[in-house]
């Protein structure tokens, strides 16, 4: 056997040259592993063009998709959490809030706004999972409540886009009180005959599912979203049984009567507009 050895160092070939690819040009689908360019990804509303996987997106991105010409007015955007319990785990709650605000550019886990969808006025509250898992604290409850007041005053239809892991443990009972607060406010909204559409996205769990997320006149969801109160592992251990295939997906919930419809993100704006026509007519 003959071995070949390179005598001179520093010779560059196509096999040892590192090719630099600029970041932010491509997106890889975690479901089908298809790779596509970001411009195509944005044009398709952050949905995989190959398998229809719906990527988790921010409130700002939902507003871009829904509002006419991406024109809207944010309301109550200066409210932020206090620390009534002086809570501390691996770090203080105050520090956790400050770090998350700096990292995300958000004040808390929900953004409230108003604008037009196909020239129809609407108030939209959208949760952000990247802010402490979209957890529900006093700010989330207060901003939803104030947005409902604004909706009632102006007689604008109301939409909440849910994306949450549940109540925020750092606020304990203060967080749990928001479930009652928001549910009571939505009851007042209904008494004023103002329509409420609830859009459940991946994931929607815990206190959100136990309150405002399931109280819509229309409860709709995106394809493949996981929706429930407790996670499947907890449910399985509690009941001591194997769970059915697709348990807690939006498709499973639609089949069992917990949802009114599943709507793909590309159809969302026009379908919400159609629902508003249904109510106003």
C-alpha positions as CSV (number, residue, x, y, z in Angstrom):
1,X,0.0,0.0,0.0
2,X,1.3,3.4,-1.0
3,X,0.8,6.4,1.3
4,X,0.9,10.0,0.1
5,X,1.9,12.8,2.4
6,X,1.7,16.5,1.7
7,X,5.2,18.0,2.2
8,X,4.2,21.6,2.1
9,X,1.8,23.2,4.6
10,X,-0.6,26.0,3.8
11,X,-1.8,24.7,0.5
12,X,-5.5,25.6,0.1
13,X,-7.9,23.3,-1.7
14,X,-11.7,23.2,-2.1
15,X,-11.8,20.6,0.7
16,X,-10.0,22.7,3.4
17,X,-11.3,26.1,2.6
18,X,-14.2,27.3,4.9
19,X,-17.0,28.8,3.0
20,X,-18.7,31.6,4.9
21,X,-22.5,31.8,4.5
22,X,-24.1,35.0,5.8
23,X,-26.5,34.4,8.7
24,X,-30.2,35.2,8.4
25,X,-30.6,34.3,4.8
26,X,-32.2,30.8,5.2
27,X,-34.7,29.1,7.4
28,X,-34.9,25.4,8.1
29,X,-38.3,23.8,9.0
30,X,-38.0,21.8,12.2
31,X,-40.7,19.4,11.0
32,X,-39.8,18.4,7.4
33,X,-36.2,19.8,7.4
34,X,-36.8,21.7,4.2
35,X,-34.6,24.8,3.8
36,X,-35.9,28.0,2.1
37,X,-34.8,31.6,1.9
38,X,-36.1,34.1,4.5
39,X,-37.8,36.3,2.0
40,X,-40.0,33.4,0.8
41,X,-40.6,32.5,4.5
42,X,-41.9,36.0,5.3
43,X,-44.0,36.1,2.1
44,X,-45.7,32.9,3.2
45,X,-46.6,34.3,6.7
46,X,-43.8,32.3,8.4
47,X,-45.3,29.0,7.4
48,X,-43.3,26.2,5.8
49,X,-44.0,26.1,2.0
50,X,-43.4,22.3,2.0
51,X,-45.4,20.9,5.0
52,X,-47.5,23.8,6.3
53,X,-45.7,23.9,9.6
54,X,-46.6,27.1,11.4
55,X,-43.5,28.7,13.0
56,X,-44.0,30.5,16.3
57,X,-44.0,34.2,15.7
58,X,-44.1,37.5,17.7
59,X,-47.0,39.9,18.2
60,X,-45.3,42.3,15.9
61,X,-45.3,39.7,13.1
62,X,-49.0,38.9,13.7
63,X,-49.8,42.6,13.4
64,X,-47.9,42.8,10.1
65,X,-50.1,39.9,8.8
66,X,-53.4,41.1,10.1
67,X,-53.6,44.9,10.1
68,X,-54.2,46.8,6.9
69,X,-50.8,48.1,5.5
70,X,-49.3,47.1,8.9
71,X,-50.9,50.3,10.4
72,X,-52.0,50.1,14.0
73,X,-51.8,52.0,17.3
74,X,-50.4,50.3,20.4
75,X,-52.3,51.0,23.7
76,X,-51.3,50.8,27.3
77,X,-47.7,50.1,26.3
78,X,-46.0,51.5,29.4
79,X,-47.4,49.1,32.0
80,X,-44.9,46.8,33.6
81,X,-44.7,44.3,36.5
82,X,-44.0,45.2,40.0
83,X,-42.7,42.6,42.5
84,X,-45.3,42.4,45.3
85,X,-43.9,39.2,46.7
86,X,-40.2,40.0,46.6
87,X,-39.8,36.8,44.7
88,X,-36.5,35.1,44.2
89,X,-35.5,31.8,42.6
90,X,-32.2,31.6,40.7
91,X,-32.4,35.3,40.5
92,X,-34.8,38.0,41.7
93,X,-38.0,38.6,39.8
94,X,-37.1,42.2,39.3
95,X,-33.9,41.2,37.6
96,X,-35.6,38.6,35.5
97,X,-38.1,41.1,34.2
98,X,-35.4,43.7,33.4
99,X,-33.3,41.1,31.6
100,X,-36.2,39.9,29.6
101,X,-37.3,43.4,28.7
102,X,-33.8,44.2,27.5
103,X,-33.5,40.9,25.5
104,X,-37.0,41.1,23.8
105,X,-37.7,44.8,23.6
106,X,-41.1,44.1,25.2
107,X,-42.6,45.4,28.5
108,X,-44.4,42.2,29.2
109,X,-45.9,39.0,27.6
110,X,-48.8,40.8,25.8
111,X,-49.1,43.7,23.4
112,X,-52.5,45.4,22.9
113,X,-53.4,47.5,19.9
114,X,-56.1,48.6,17.5
115,X,-56.4,49.2,13.8
116,X,-58.3,47.9,10.8
117,X,-58.7,44.5,9.1
118,X,-60.0,44.9,5.6
119,X,-61.1,48.3,6.6
120,X,-63.0,47.1,9.7
121,X,-62.0,48.4,13.1
122,X,-60.7,45.8,15.6
123,X,-58.8,45.6,18.9
124,X,-56.1,42.9,19.0
125,X,-54.2,41.6,22.0
126,X,-51.3,39.3,21.1
127,X,-49.2,37.3,23.5
128,X,-45.4,36.8,23.1
129,X,-44.0,33.4,24.2
130,X,-40.5,34.7,24.3
131,X,-41.4,36.9,27.3
132,X,-41.1,34.4,30.2
133,X,-43.0,31.7,28.3
134,X,-46.0,34.0,27.6
135,X,-46.9,33.6,31.3
136,X,-49.9,35.4,32.7
137,X,-49.1,38.0,35.4
138,X,-50.8,41.1,36.6
139,X,-49.7,43.1,33.6
140,X,-51.2,40.6,31.1
141,X,-54.5,40.7,33.0
142,X,-54.6,44.5,33.3
143,X,-53.7,45.1,29.7
144,X,-56.5,42.7,28.5
145,X,-58.9,44.4,30.8
146,X,-58.0,47.9,29.6
147,X,-58.2,46.7,26.0
148,X,-61.7,45.4,26.7
149,X,-62.7,48.8,28.1
150,X,-61.3,50.5,25.0
151,X,-63.2,48.0,22.8
152,X,-66.5,48.6,24.7
153,X,-66.0,52.4,24.6
154,X,-65.4,52.4,20.8
155,X,-67.6,49.4,20.0
156,X,-64.7,47.7,18.2
157,X,-64.7,43.9,17.9
158,X,-62.1,42.1,20.0
159,X,-59.4,39.5,19.2
160,X,-56.9,37.8,21.6
161,X,-54.1,35.7,20.1
162,X,-53.0,33.3,22.8
163,X,-49.6,31.8,23.2
164,X,-48.9,30.9,26.9
165,X,-47.4,28.4,29.3
166,X,-49.9,29.5,32.0
167,X,-49.9,31.7,35.1
168,X,-46.6,33.3,36.2
169,X,-45.3,31.5,39.3
170,X,-43.4,34.6,40.5
171,X,-46.7,36.4,41.1
172,X,-48.5,33.4,42.6
173,X,-52.1,34.4,43.6
174,X,-51.8,37.7,41.9
175,X,-51.3,35.8,38.6
176,X,-54.2,33.5,39.3
177,X,-56.5,36.4,40.0
178,X,-56.1,37.5,36.4
179,X,-58.0,34.5,35.2
180,X,-61.1,35.7,37.0
181,X,-60.5,39.3,36.1
182,X,-60.2,38.7,32.3
183,X,-63.2,36.3,32.3
184,X,-65.4,38.8,34.1
185,X,-64.4,41.5,31.7
186,X,-65.2,39.3,28.7
187,X,-68.6,38.7,30.2
188,X,-69.2,42.5,30.2
189,X,-67.9,42.6,26.6
190,X,-70.6,40.0,25.7
191,X,-73.3,42.0,27.5
192,X,-72.4,44.9,25.3
193,X,-72.9,42.7,22.3
194,X,-69.4,43.2,21.1
195,X,-67.9,40.1,19.3
196,X,-64.8,38.3,20.7
197,X,-62.7,36.0,18.6
198,X,-60.1,33.9,20.3
199,X,-57.1,32.6,18.3
200,X,-55.1,29.8,20.0
201,X,-51.6,29.3,18.7
202,X,-48.8,27.0,19.7
203,X,-48.6,26.5,22.7
204,X,-51.6,27.6,24.7
205,X,-51.7,26.0,28.2
206,X,-52.6,26.5,31.8
207,X,-54.4,29.6,32.9
208,X,-54.9,30.9,29.4
209,X,-56.8,27.8,28.4
210,X,-58.7,28.0,31.7
211,X,-59.9,31.5,31.1
212,X,-59.9,34.0,28.2
213,X,-58.5,31.7,25.5
214,X,-61.6,29.4,25.5
215,X,-64.3,32.1,26.0
216,X,-64.6,33.4,22.4
217,X,-67.7,33.7,20.4
218,X,-65.5,32.0,17.9
219,X,-62.6,29.8,19.2
220,X,-60.2,29.2,16.4
221,X,-56.7,27.8,16.2
222,X,-53.7,27.4,13.9
223,X,-52.9,23.9,12.5
224,X,-50.8,21.7,14.7
225,X,-51.0,23.9,17.8
226,X,-50.7,22.2,21.2
227,X,-53.6,23.3,23.4
228,X,-54.5,22.1,26.9
229,X,-54.5,22.8,30.6
230,X,-51.7,20.4,31.8
231,X,-49.1,18.9,29.5
232,X,-49.5,15.4,28.1
233,X,-47.0,13.9,30.5
234,X,-48.8,15.2,33.5
235,X,-52.2,14.0,32.1
236,X,-50.8,10.6,31.4
237,X,-49.3,10.2,34.9
238,X,-52.6,11.5,36.5
239,X,-55.0,9.1,34.6
240,X,-52.5,6.2,34.3
241,X,-53.4,5.6,30.7
242,X,-51.9,5.9,27.3
243,X,-53.0,9.0,25.5
244,X,-54.6,8.9,22.0
245,X,-52.5,9.9,19.0
246,X,-52.5,13.6,18.4
247,X,-53.8,14.3,21.9
248,X,-54.0,18.1,22.6
249,X,-53.3,19.2,19.0
250,X,-55.7,21.7,17.5
251,X,-57.0,18.9,15.1
252,X,-57.8,16.7,18.0
253,X,-59.7,19.5,19.8
254,X,-61.6,20.4,16.7
255,X,-62.7,16.8,16.3
256,X,-63.9,16.7,19.9
257,X,-65.8,19.9,19.8
258,X,-63.5,22.3,21.7
259,X,-62.8,24.5,18.7
260,X,-64.9,26.0,16.0
261,X,-62.3,26.0,13.2
262,X,-58.7,25.6,12.3
263,X,-57.4,28.4,10.1
264,X,-54.0,28.5,8.3
265,X,-52.1,31.7,8.8
266,X,-52.3,32.7,5.1
267,X,-56.1,32.7,5.4
268,X,-56.3,34.3,8.8
269,X,-56.9,37.9,7.8
270,X,-59.7,37.1,5.4
271,X,-61.4,34.6,7.7
272,X,-61.3,37.0,10.6
273,X,-62.7,39.7,8.3
274,X,-65.5,37.2,7.3
275,X,-66.3,36.6,11.0
276,X,-66.6,40.3,11.6
277,X,-69.0,40.5,8.7
278,X,-71.1,37.7,10.2
279,X,-71.4,39.5,13.5
280,X,-72.1,43.0,12.1
281,X,-74.7,41.7,9.7
